[in-house]
Amino acid sequence: MIPLFGSILKERVTYESEYSADELKKDMEAIFLKTKGFHFRPNLAGEFYSENEFLIYPKIELGSAIAGASTTISGQILVNNTKTQVKATITPNPNFRILFWASLVFGLVFYADFFFFSHKKSSKDVAFYFAIAAPAFILALSLISRTLLKRSFINTFKLHK
């Protein structure tokens, strides 16, 4: 899979923790209680929605300004033999996916306009922006937001593959 295009797709990963499942859950709950106020380190908020299943999202994210959506990590804490595993699904901000495809469609429409109707240089410039520059920028933002959340999650709870 191309890493850049993978930034708008879900990623499923399994991490191991040196902590027991109870200790890991207590650490997560402690972080989740700090969601109110000006505690920005770590940039994580979330909740448990069942005994061992959780949802984590960043407190502050650039892309969450539009419709309140954000990059999320949904996961489950599992105990296998003596190891504690965390199965996680990292879902990028859905707004980035929508903007990516919408900019590609607009770019193709403007290219069609340039080739079949107007032949104006300004139409070609707009088409270039919507077909090439905007999707590349959106992919980069999506990759950055997903990587920052993933890195914060791994470092905060001391997880490893």
N, CA, C and O of each residue as an XYZ file, in Angstrom:
644
protein
N       0.846     -1.169      0.000
C       0.000      0.000      0.000
C       0.899      1.242      0.000
O       1.915      1.286      0.694
N       0.522      2.218     -0.764
C       1.270      3.465     -0.812
C       1.037      4.196      0.503
O      -0.113      4.447      0.864
N       2.109      4.551      1.240
C       1.928      5.146      2.567
C       1.106      6.426      2.563
O       0.333      6.659      3.492
N       1.253      7.258      1.542
C       0.538      8.523      1.532
C      -0.964      8.304      1.358
O      -1.760      8.931      2.056
N      -1.365      7.417      0.431
C      -2.783      7.147      0.249
C      -3.347      6.368      1.424
O      -4.549      6.427      1.684
N      -2.505      5.645      2.131
C      -2.947      4.933      3.316
C      -3.353      5.856      4.442
O      -3.989      5.427      5.405
N      -2.986      7.135      4.328
C      -3.308      8.077      5.396
C      -4.791      8.400      5.464
O      -5.248      8.956      6.462
N      -5.563      8.065      4.418
C      -7.011      8.296      4.491
C      -7.769      6.993      4.708
O      -8.999      6.969      4.653
N      -7.031      5.900      4.955
C      -7.644      4.601      5.206
C      -7.464      4.203      6.671
O      -6.615      4.756      7.370
N      -8.265      3.245      7.130
C      -8.123      2.735      8.491
C      -6.869      1.877      8.595
O      -6.455      1.233      7.631
N      -6.282      1.881      9.767
C      -5.111      1.050     10.034
C      -5.393      0.211     11.273
O      -5.791      0.736     12.313
N      -5.187     -1.085     11.156
C      -5.389     -1.993     12.295
C      -4.029     -2.478     12.765
O      -3.247     -3.019     11.984
N      -3.755     -2.281     14.048
C      -2.466     -2.670     14.618
C      -2.679     -3.357     15.962
O      -3.706     -3.173     16.616
N      -1.689     -4.151     16.360
C      -1.708     -4.808     17.665
C      -0.434     -4.428     18.398
O       0.669     -4.594     17.878
N      -0.596     -3.921     19.599
C       0.540     -3.527     20.429
C       0.565     -4.400     21.675
O      -0.445     -4.977     22.078
N       1.742     -4.479     22.268
C       1.891     -5.172     23.550
C       2.293     -4.157     24.602
O       2.956     -3.159     24.315
N       1.879     -4.435     25.813
C       2.199     -3.552     26.925
C       2.923     -4.340     28.005
O       2.673     -5.530     28.201
N       3.814     -3.663     28.694
C       4.517     -4.288     29.818
C       3.654     -4.271     31.075
O       3.931     -4.986     32.038
N       2.612     -3.451     31.059
C       1.711     -3.347     32.203
C       0.650     -4.435     32.138
O       0.394     -5.013     31.082
N       0.045     -4.700     33.273
C      -1.092     -5.621     33.289
C      -2.309     -4.892     32.707
O      -2.299     -3.671     32.552
N      -3.328     -5.642     32.397
C      -4.536     -5.056     31.808
C      -5.172     -4.054     32.776
O      -5.649     -3.002     32.350
N      -5.183     -4.370     34.070
C      -5.772     -3.457     35.054
C      -4.979     -2.164     35.167
O      -5.561     -1.082     35.237
N      -3.640     -2.271     35.186
C      -2.808     -1.070     35.267
C      -2.984     -0.194     34.027
O      -3.072      1.029     34.134
N      -3.034     -0.820     32.860
C      -3.215     -0.078     31.616
C      -4.567      0.623     31.598
O      -4.678      1.769     31.164
N      -5.586     -0.072     32.071
C      -6.914      0.522     32.112
C      -6.964      1.700     33.090
O      -7.605      2.713     32.808
N      -6.289      1.572     34.238
C      -6.237      2.671     35.204
C      -5.508      3.873     34.627
O      -5.927      5.012     34.835
N      -4.406      3.627     33.892
C      -3.685      4.731     33.242
C      -4.571      5.442     32.223
O      -4.581      6.671     32.144
N      -5.308      4.661     31.450
C      -6.205      5.261     30.448
C      -7.307      6.072     31.120
O      -7.620      7.180     30.685
N      -7.889      5.523     32.171
C      -8.946      6.253     32.869
C      -8.423      7.546     33.475
O      -9.127      8.555     33.494
N      -7.185      7.519     33.972
C      -6.594      8.738     34.525
C      -6.420      9.798     33.444
O      -6.666     10.980     33.684
N      -5.999      9.379     32.263
C      -5.857     10.323     31.144
C      -7.224     10.841     30.725
O      -7.370     12.031     30.446
N      -8.227      9.971     30.676
C      -9.562     10.382     30.250
C     -10.191     11.370     31.224
O     -11.001     12.202     30.814
N      -9.836     11.298     32.503
C     -10.380     12.239     33.489
C      -9.792     13.637     33.335
O     -10.379     14.612     33.804
N      -8.638     13.741     32.682
C      -8.004     15.044     32.484
C      -8.525     15.781     31.258
O      -7.897     16.740     30.809
N      -9.653     15.358     30.712
C     -10.135     15.975     29.482
C     -10.663     17.381     29.693
O     -10.725     18.159     28.741
N     -11.037     17.720     30.890
C     -11.559     19.051     31.136
C     -10.421     19.966     31.610
O      -9.511     19.534     32.317
N     -10.496     21.212     31.211
C      -9.482     22.159     31.625
C      -8.370     22.286     30.606
O      -8.526     21.919     29.441
N      -7.251     22.810     31.060
C      -6.135     23.097     30.167
C      -4.998     22.101     30.334
O      -3.837     22.502     30.417
N      -5.306     20.827     30.383
C      -4.282     19.787     30.433
C      -4.070     19.284     29.003
O      -4.826     18.443     28.516
N      -3.035     19.806     28.334
C      -2.820     19.444     26.937
C      -1.740     18.389     26.767
O      -1.454     18.001     25.635
N      -1.139     17.915     27.825
C      -0.153     16.849     27.726
C      -0.664     15.647     28.449
O      -0.902     15.778     29.649
N      -0.854     14.542     27.898
C      -0.806     14.275     26.463
C      -2.068     14.776     25.779
O      -3.082     15.040     26.424
N      -1.984     14.898     24.478
C      -3.110     15.404     23.688
C      -4.089     14.264     23.410
O      -4.394     13.967     22.255
N      -4.573     13.637     24.463
C      -5.488     12.509     24.328
C      -6.715     12.721     25.200
O      -6.625     13.236     26.315
N      -7.846     12.322     24.679
C      -9.088     12.290     25.433
C      -9.799     11.018     24.999
O      -9.426     10.410     23.995
N     -10.803     10.617     25.731
C     -11.509      9.416     25.323
C     -12.421      8.882     26.397
O     -12.751      9.555     27.374
N     -12.817      7.641     26.176
C     -13.737      6.999     27.111
C     -13.726      5.496     26.884
O     -13.375      5.012     25.808
N     -14.116      4.775     27.919
C     -14.352      3.341     27.787
C     -15.834      3.170     27.485
O     -16.677      3.735     28.181
N     -16.158      2.402     26.461
C     -17.567      2.167     26.172
C     -17.990      0.748     26.489
O     -19.152      0.395     26.285
N     -17.087     -0.067     26.976
C     -17.415     -1.354     27.585
C     -16.266     -1.680     28.536
O     -15.401     -0.836     28.770
N     -16.248     -2.875     29.076
C     -15.243     -3.238     30.085
C     -13.811     -3.024     29.596
O     -13.001     -2.434     30.311
N     -13.491     -3.490     28.403
C     -12.119     -3.389     27.902
C     -12.020     -2.698     26.548
O     -10.954     -2.733     25.934
N     -13.073     -2.078     26.064
C     -13.056     -1.398     24.779
C     -13.080      0.106     24.997
O     -13.809      0.616     25.848
N     -12.276      0.801     24.218
C     -12.112      2.235     24.424
C     -12.116      2.982     23.100
O     -11.961      2.394     22.029
N     -12.294      4.280     23.200
C     -12.221      5.192     22.065
C     -11.352      6.363     22.495
O     -11.618      7.003     23.513
N     -10.314      6.639     21.718
C      -9.390      7.738     22.027
C      -9.372      8.699     20.850
O      -9.369      8.282     19.692
N      -9.362      9.984     21.157
C      -9.286     11.019     20.127
C      -8.433     12.163     20.673
O      -8.279     12.287     21.888
N      -7.887     12.986     19.806
C      -7.066     14.102     20.289
C      -7.937     15.219     20.868
O      -9.053     15.452     20.404
N      -7.418     15.899     21.878
C      -8.140     17.040     22.440
C      -8.184     18.178     21.434
O      -9.208     18.839     21.262
N      -7.050     18.394     20.772
C      -6.938     19.471     19.797
C      -6.428     18.870     18.503
O      -5.406     18.185     18.488
N      -7.143     19.127     17.414
C      -6.705     18.662     16.102
C      -7.105     19.696     15.061
O      -8.183     20.285     15.134
N      -6.233     19.906     14.107
C      -6.487     20.899     13.071
C      -7.760     20.595     12.293
O      -8.565     21.498     12.062
N      -7.955     19.372     11.892
C      -9.102     19.013     11.071
C     -10.405     18.900     11.820
O     -11.452     18.769     11.185
N     -10.397     18.944     13.138
C     -11.639     18.775     13.889
C     -12.467     20.053     13.938
O     -13.572     20.049     14.481
N     -11.956     21.139     13.383
C     -12.711     22.386     13.369
C     -13.932     22.282     12.464
O     -14.894     23.032     12.631
N     -13.900     21.353     11.502
C     -15.012     21.181     10.584
C     -15.904     20.053     11.112
O     -15.487     18.895     11.135
N     -17.080     20.373     11.518
C     -18.113     19.412     11.935
C     -17.728     18.565     13.140
O     -18.387     17.562     13.412
N     -16.687     18.936     13.865
C     -16.348     18.243     15.092
C     -15.795     16.841     14.945
O     -15.611     16.158     15.953
N     -15.523     16.386     13.747
C     -14.967     15.047     13.552
C     -13.458     15.085     13.789
O     -12.825     16.126     13.611
N     -12.890     13.965     14.187
C     -11.451     13.921     14.397
C     -10.926     12.511     14.160
O     -11.692     11.555     14.029
N      -9.626     12.408     14.110
C      -8.965     11.120     14.011
C      -9.205     10.366     15.314
O      -9.123     10.959     16.389
N      -9.498      9.078     15.238
C      -9.799      8.315     16.444
C      -9.028      7.001     16.468
O      -8.617      6.471     15.436
N      -8.852      6.502     17.673
C      -8.323      5.157     17.880
C      -9.369      4.409     18.700
O      -9.667      4.782     19.835
N      -9.914      3.366     18.121
C     -10.803      2.500     18.893
C     -10.050      1.203     19.124
O      -9.391      0.684     18.223
N     -10.153      0.693     20.320
C      -9.357     -0.483     20.621
C      -9.944     -1.338     21.714
O     -10.991     -1.049     22.294
N      -9.214     -2.407     21.965
C      -9.641     -3.392     22.951
C      -8.397     -3.887     23.686
O      -7.366     -4.151     23.068
N      -8.500     -4.010     24.995
C      -7.403     -4.533     25.813
C      -7.637     -6.028     25.992
O      -8.691     -6.444     26.472
N      -6.657     -6.829     25.607
C      -6.749     -8.281     25.690
C      -5.610     -8.827     26.538
O      -4.527     -8.243     26.582
N      -5.851     -9.936     27.202
C      -4.806    -10.605     27.972
C      -4.585    -11.977     27.344
O      -5.482    -12.819     27.346
N      -3.387    -12.196     26.809
C      -3.007    -13.487     26.219
C      -1.828    -14.035     27.000
O      -0.759    -13.425     27.026
N      -2.015    -15.181     27.635
C      -0.990    -15.797     28.486
C      -0.542    -14.797     29.534
O      -1.320    -14.485     30.435
N       0.656    -14.288     29.461
C       1.120    -13.298     30.444
C       1.281    -11.928     29.819
O       1.722    -10.996     30.492
N       0.935    -11.782     28.549
C       1.098    -10.507     27.851
C      -0.229     -9.759     27.785
O      -1.297    -10.354     27.647
N      -0.129     -8.462     27.887
C      -1.288     -7.610     27.684
C      -1.185     -7.031     26.286
O      -0.193     -6.387     25.943
N      -2.206     -7.261     25.484
C      -2.219     -6.755     24.122
C      -3.309     -5.709     23.967
O      -4.353     -5.757     24.619
N      -3.027     -4.760     23.078
C      -4.005     -3.745     22.734
C      -4.216     -3.833     21.224
O      -3.311     -3.544     20.441
N      -5.417     -4.233     20.831
C      -5.768     -4.241     19.409
C      -6.439     -2.911     19.117
O      -7.442     -2.560     19.738
N      -5.883     -2.180     18.173
C      -6.376     -0.835     17.904
C      -6.664     -0.645     16.422
O      -5.987     -1.211     15.563
N      -7.672      0.151     16.142
C      -7.999      0.575     14.785
C      -7.904      2.093     14.763
O      -8.638      2.790     15.464
N      -6.988      2.588     13.945
C      -6.785      4.031     13.829
C      -7.568      4.507     12.616
O      -7.280      4.117     11.485
N      -8.552      5.346     12.859
C      -9.419      5.856     11.806
C      -9.107      7.324     11.577
O      -9.243      8.132     12.496
N      -8.692      7.684     10.374
C      -8.397      9.087     10.119
C      -9.659      9.946     10.121
O     -10.779      9.440     10.060
N      -9.453     11.218     10.192
C     -10.546     12.174     10.202
C     -11.383     11.993      8.928
O     -10.840     12.085      7.827
N     -12.685     11.740      9.054
C     -13.512     11.530      7.858
C     -13.617     12.762      6.964
O     -13.865     12.640      5.764
N     -13.430     13.941      7.541
C     -13.471     15.164      6.734
C     -12.357     15.170      5.694
O     -12.556     15.650      4.578
N     -11.184     14.642      6.047
C     -10.081     14.608      5.093
C     -10.415     13.708      3.912
O     -10.085     14.038      2.773
N     -11.060     12.587      4.164
C     -11.428     11.673      3.088
C     -12.426     12.336      2.139
O     -12.297     12.228      0.920
N     -13.407     13.013      2.700
C     -14.417     13.688      1.875
C     -13.776     14.805      1.056
O     -14.035     14.927     -0.141
N     -12.942     15.617      1.697
C     -12.289     16.712      0.981
C     -11.345     16.200     -0.104
O     -11.226     16.820     -1.161
N     -10.676     15.081      0.145
C      -9.775     14.501     -0.839
C     -10.533     14.142     -2.117
O     -10.148     14.548     -3.213
N     -11.609     13.378     -1.963
C     -12.363     12.953     -3.146
C     -13.090     14.113     -3.810
O     -13.182     14.158     -5.037
N     -13.600     15.035     -3.035
C     -14.290     16.191     -3.617
C     -13.327     17.049     -4.429
O     -13.684     17.522     -5.508
N     -12.118     17.254     -3.930
C     -11.156     18.068     -4.689
C     -10.736     17.366     -5.977
O     -10.511     18.024     -6.992
N     -10.627     16.038     -5.948
C     -10.314     15.312     -7.186
C     -11.431     15.464     -8.215
O     -11.164     15.671     -9.398
N     -12.670     15.363     -7.770
C     -13.801     15.505     -8.694
C     -13.838     16.918     -9.276
O     -14.010     17.086    -10.483
N     -13.677     17.930     -8.428
C     -13.654     19.302     -8.928
C     -12.499     19.514     -9.907
O     -12.660     20.187    -10.925
N     -11.356     18.950     -9.604
C     -10.213     19.075    -10.509
C     -10.491     18.460    -11.861
O     -10.143     19.044    -12.887
N     -11.113     17.290    -11.886
C     -11.447     16.651    -13.164
C     -12.489     17.458    -13.937
O     -12.431     17.541    -15.164
N     -13.433     18.045    -13.223
C     -14.435     18.896    -13.884
C     -13.758     20.109    -14.511
O     -14.065     20.471    -15.647
N     -12.850     20.733    -13.790
C     -12.156     21.898    -14.343
C     -11.242     21.510    -15.505
O     -11.115     22.276    -16.460
N     -10.605     20.344    -15.448
C      -9.798     19.885    -16.578
C     -10.682     19.638    -17.796
O     -10.312     19.991    -18.916
N     -11.849     19.033    -17.580
C     -12.777     18.818    -18.702
C     -13.212     20.152    -19.289
O     -13.297     20.296    -20.509
N     -13.486     21.125    -18.434
C     -13.843     22.456    -18.902
C     -12.709     23.055    -19.734
O     -12.958     23.651    -20.782
N     -11.488     22.902    -19.280
C     -10.340     23.455    -20.004
C     -10.182     22.804    -21.377
O     -10.017     23.498    -22.380
N     -10.233     21.482    -21.423
C      -9.969     20.785    -22.680
C     -11.119     20.874    -23.683
O     -10.886     20.942    -24.889
N     -12.359     20.873    -23.190
C     -13.479     20.804    -24.115
C     -14.170     22.138    -24.395
O     -14.814     22.295    -25.433
N     -14.041     23.097    -23.480
C     -14.828     24.305    -23.656
C     -14.002     25.586    -23.704
O     -14.018     26.275    -24.724
N     -13.297     25.922    -22.660
C     -12.769     27.284    -22.549
C     -11.355     27.469    -23.078
O     -11.082     28.494    -23.703
N     -10.458     26.543    -22.862
C      -9.042     26.653    -23.242
C      -8.378     27.890    -22.641
O      -7.419     28.410    -23.211
N      -8.869     28.361    -21.510
C      -8.241     29.494    -20.822
C      -7.198     28.969    -19.849
O      -7.388     27.926    -19.224
N      -6.101     29.696    -19.725
C      -5.030     29.280    -18.817
C      -5.507     29.293    -17.360
O      -5.086     28.453    -16.564
N      -6.378     30.234    -17.011
C      -6.855     30.307    -15.630
C      -7.645     29.047    -15.264
O      -7.575     28.577    -14.128
N      -8.390     28.506    -16.219
C      -9.134     27.277    -15.965
C      -8.182     26.112    -15.734
O      -8.447     25.239    -14.907
N      -7.076     26.101    -16.466
C      -6.085     25.033    -16.287
C      -5.404     25.155    -14.923
O      -5.121     24.144    -14.280
N      -5.142     26.381    -14.481
C      -4.520     26.590    -13.173
C      -5.430     26.135    -12.039
O      -4.971     25.506    -11.086
N      -6.710     26.450    -12.138
C      -7.671     26.021    -11.124
C      -7.770     24.503    -11.116
O      -7.839     23.886    -10.053
N      -7.777     23.906    -12.294
C      -7.843     22.446    -12.394
C      -6.619     21.812    -11.768
O      -6.739     20.800    -11.077
N      -5.445     22.381    -11.990
C      -4.219     21.852    -11.382
C      -4.317     21.905     -9.867
O      -3.961     20.947     -9.180
N      -4.803     23.030     -9.347
C      -4.910     23.160     -7.902
C      -5.835     22.092     -7.332
O      -5.472     21.407     -6.375
N      -7.026     21.942     -7.909
C      -7.997     20.995     -7.361
C      -7.618     19.540     -7.617
O      -7.948     18.672     -6.810
N      -6.935     19.257     -8.716
C      -6.629     17.863     -9.046
C      -5.316     17.383     -8.440
O      -5.164     16.188     -8.185
N      -4.363     18.282     -8.202
C      -3.036     17.868     -7.729
C      -2.689     18.461     -6.365
O      -2.421     17.726     -5.415
N      -2.693     19.768     -6.273
C      -2.192     20.438     -5.066
C      -3.099     20.213     -3.850
O      -2.605     19.889     -2.770
N      -4.400     20.380     -4.008
C      -5.318     20.218     -2.866
C      -5.326     18.784     -2.333
O      -5.230     18.605     -1.119
N      -5.435     17.750     -3.181
C      -5.388     16.388     -2.628
C      -4.066     16.069     -1.930
O      -4.053     15.381     -0.909
N      -2.956     16.567     -2.477
C      -1.662     16.321     -1.831
C      -1.616     16.980     -0.454
O      -1.122     16.384      0.503
N      -2.123     18.195     -0.350
C      -2.165     18.899      0.933
C      -3.073     18.177      1.926
O      -2.732     18.056      3.102
N      -4.220     17.698      1.462
C      -5.158     16.995      2.322
C      -4.562     15.671      2.797
O      -4.709     15.308      3.964
N      -3.894     14.953      1.904
C      -3.239     13.703      2.305
C      -2.161     13.963      3.351
O      -2.021     13.201      4.308
N      -1.407     15.032      3.170
C      -0.367     15.363      4.146
C      -0.972     15.694      5.507
O      -0.462     15.242      6.532
N      -2.054     16.477      5.532
C      -2.718     16.792      6.809
C      -3.255     15.535      7.483
O      -3.146     15.381      8.700
N      -3.828     14.645      6.695
C      -4.361     13.403      7.242
C      -3.243     12.539      7.816
O      -3.386     11.966      8.896
N      -2.141     12.447      7.097
C      -1.002     11.660      7.560
C      -0.419     12.243      8.845
O      -0.071     11.500      9.762
N      -0.312     13.553      8.912
C       0.229     14.206     10.105
C      -0.687     13.983     11.305
O      -0.209     13.650     12.390
N      -1.993     14.162     11.128
C      -2.907     14.010     12.269
C      -2.940     12.568     12.755
O      -2.990     12.325     13.960
N      -2.914     11.611     11.839
C      -2.925     10.205     12.240
C      -1.621      9.820     12.933
O      -1.639      9.107     13.935
N      -0.499     10.285     12.409
C       0.794      9.961     13.001
C       0.947     10.577     14.384
O       1.469      9.929     15.291
N       0.505     11.813     14.561
C       0.606     12.460     15.866
C      -0.231     11.738     16.920
O       0.226     11.536     18.045
N      -1.462     11.347     16.557
C      -2.304     10.633     17.513
C      -1.711      9.269     17.849
O      -1.683      8.867     19.012
N      -1.247      8.572     16.842
C      -0.659      7.240     17.049
C       0.587      7.326     17.925
O       0.757      6.520     18.839
N       1.457      8.294     17.655
C       2.680      8.462     18.439
C       2.361      8.829     19.883
O       2.993      8.323     20.810
N       1.388      9.700     20.072
C       0.993     10.092     21.425
C       0.415      8.901     22.185
O       0.704      8.723     23.368
N      -0.391      8.093     21.521
C      -0.980      6.895     22.125
C       0.101      5.899     22.532
O       0.070      5.371     23.643
N       1.046      5.643     21.652
C       2.121      4.681     21.929
C       3.012      5.170     23.064
O       3.343      4.406     23.970
N       3.399      6.437     23.017
C       4.317      6.966     24.033
C       3.656      7.129     25.398
O       4.297      6.893     26.422
N       2.402      7.522     25.430
C       1.716      7.738     26.704
C       1.533      6.436     27.471
O       1.718      6.399     28.687
N       1.173      5.377     26.773
C       0.889      4.106     27.450
C       2.011      3.103     27.303
O       1.846      1.933     27.650
N       3.174      3.551     26.784
C       4.381      2.733     26.669
C       4.103      1.390     25.991
O       4.354      0.322     26.550
N       3.582      1.481     24.780
C       3.231      0.308     23.997
C       4.337      0.006     22.986
O       5.108      0.892     22.617
N       4.408     -1.228     22.548
C       5.355     -1.627     21.502
C       4.740     -2.753     20.686
O       3.832     -3.447     21.142
N       5.250     -2.923     19.470
C       4.705     -3.980     18.597
C       5.245     -5.330     18.944
O       4.887     -6.320     18.307
